[in-house]
Amino acid sequence: MTTPPPPPPVDVVLPCLNEAEALPWVLERIPAGWRALVVDNGSTDGSADVARALGATVVHEPRRGFGAACHAGLTAATADVVCFCDCDASLDPSLLVPFVREVRAGETDLVLGRRRPRGRRAWPAHARAGNLALAVLLRRRTGLRLHDLGPLRAARREALLTLELTDRRSGYPLQMVVRAADAGWRVAEHDVPYLPRTGASKVTGTWRGTWQAVRDMRRVLAEPASAREGSHR
């Protein structure tokens, strides 16, 4: 009888929609021994084939939506600690190493990267404005004094699953933070460099995409305090 391999020490969920050009840069920066879970969300540029050829595990999620891709990666993960990172080469996944160390040490339950743009092209003005507005609303809703809702983050897998996240669009990252706050999690934020992305953004590249994301997130902020409050700690 063949013994199944042990789970990886860390799974990195990489939601992917037509990111074939960026994938080599991203995947070569996954820390040694960690597993890259590239969640293909309906790519037409061969992203899944590129990811597979570079050694990543490919998860297919046919339902379109950033949240749908992220959650498919979370449910496919088997590691104790799960990280999330955009797949467009705007964020370096190697920066997750101290995030994971902090979670494992029991110092924090959820660690987020506060994006610090490098260059004018890294973060359009309308996207920054939308992010700032949401950060203010988040403080009012939860008391968390965060500055960003960045996609670079780390937490324990089982704990994330207890949050029962339901948003499958742009509100997923915010819902994770809101429900974590409602459950009494310790949430930390650390500065990370934010680079100009490779290719065109599906959300922040246009005013329409940005404000659609803002609407999704406003809906999340309108949710009542979770019934799971205090269940994690």
ChimeraX attribute file (.defattr): number of C-alpha atoms within 10 A of each C-alpha:
attribute: neighborCount
match mode: 1-to-1
recipient: residues
	/A:1	3
	/A:2	4
	/A:3	5
	/A:4	6
	/A:5	6
	/A:6	8
	/A:7	13
	/A:8	15
	/A:9	14
	/A:10	23
	/A:11	26
	/A:12	27
	/A:13	29
	/A:14	28
	/A:15	28
	/A:16	29
	/A:17	25
	/A:18	21
	/A:19	26
	/A:20	21
	/A:21	17
	/A:22	18
	/A:23	23
	/A:24	16
	/A:25	16
	/A:26	23
	/A:27	23
	/A:28	14
	/A:29	14
	/A:30	20
	/A:31	16
	/A:32	8
	/A:33	10
	/A:34	15
	/A:35	23
	/A:36	27
	/A:37	28
	/A:38	27
	/A:39	32
	/A:40	27
	/A:41	24
	/A:42	19
	/A:43	16
	/A:44	12
	/A:45	13
	/A:46	15
	/A:47	24
	/A:48	27
	/A:49	13
	/A:50	17
	/A:51	24
	/A:52	13
	/A:53	11
	/A:54	14
	/A:55	13
	/A:56	20
	/A:57	16
	/A:58	21
	/A:59	21
	/A:60	17
	/A:61	19
	/A:62	14
	/A:63	14
	/A:64	14
	/A:65	19
	/A:66	23
	/A:67	21
	/A:68	22
	/A:69	28
	/A:70	27
	/A:71	21
	/A:72	22
	/A:73	28
	/A:74	23
	/A:75	12
	/A:76	16
	/A:77	23
	/A:78	18
	/A:79	20
	/A:80	16
	/A:81	22
	/A:82	24
	/A:83	30
	/A:84	25
	/A:85	23
	/A:86	22
	/A:87	28
	/A:88	26
	/A:89	23
	/A:90	22
	/A:91	24
	/A:92	22
	/A:93	25
	/A:94	15
	/A:95	18
	/A:96	24
	/A:97	14
	/A:98	13
	/A:99	23
	/A:100	23
	/A:101	14
	/A:102	18
	/A:103	19
	/A:104	15
	/A:105	9
	/A:106	9
	/A:107	13
	/A:108	19
	/A:109	23
	/A:110	25
	/A:111	24
	/A:112	25
	/A:113	25
	/A:114	21
	/A:115	23
	/A:116	15
	/A:117	17
	/A:118	14
	/A:119	10
	/A:120	10
	/A:121	12
	/A:122	17
	/A:123	20
	/A:124	15
	/A:125	13
	/A:126	15
	/A:127	20
	/A:128	15
	/A:129	12
	/A:130	16
	/A:131	19
	/A:132	16
	/A:133	14
	/A:134	21
	/A:135	19
	/A:136	16
	/A:137	16
	/A:138	24
	/A:139	14
	/A:140	12
	/A:141	17
	/A:142	16
	/A:143	13
	/A:144	18
	/A:145	14
	/A:146	19
	/A:147	20
	/A:148	23
	/A:149	21
	/A:150	20
	/A:151	19
	/A:152	24
	/A:153	26
	/A:154	29
	/A:155	23
	/A:156	18
	/A:157	19
	/A:158	15
	/A:159	18
	/A:160	21
	/A:161	12
	/A:162	14
	/A:163	21
	/A:164	12
	/A:165	16
	/A:166	14
	/A:167	21
	/A:168	19
	/A:169	19
	/A:170	22
	/A:171	24
	/A:172	24
	/A:173	23
	/A:174	23
	/A:175	23
	/A:176	20
	/A:177	22
	/A:178	24
	/A:179	26
	/A:180	26
	/A:181	21
	/A:182	22
	/A:183	20
	/A:184	15
	/A:185	20
	/A:186	16
	/A:187	18
	/A:188	20
	/A:189	20
	/A:190	16
	/A:191	13
	/A:192	19
	/A:193	15
	/A:194	21
	/A:195	20
	/A:196	17
	/A:197	17
	/A:198	17
	/A:199	14
	/A:200	12
	/A:201	12
	/A:202	12
	/A:203	16
	/A:204	20
	/A:205	15
	/A:206	15
	/A:207	15
	/A:208	11
	/A:209	16
	/A:210	21
	/A:211	16
	/A:212	17
	/A:213	20
	/A:214	19
	/A:215	14
	/A:216	19
	/A:217	22
	/A:218	16
	/A:219	13
	/A:220	22
	/A:221	21
	/A:222	9
	/A:223	12
	/A:224	10
	/A:225	15
	/A:226	15
	/A:227	10
	/A:228	15
	/A:229	16
	/A:230	13
	/A:231	15
	/A:232	15
	/A:233	10
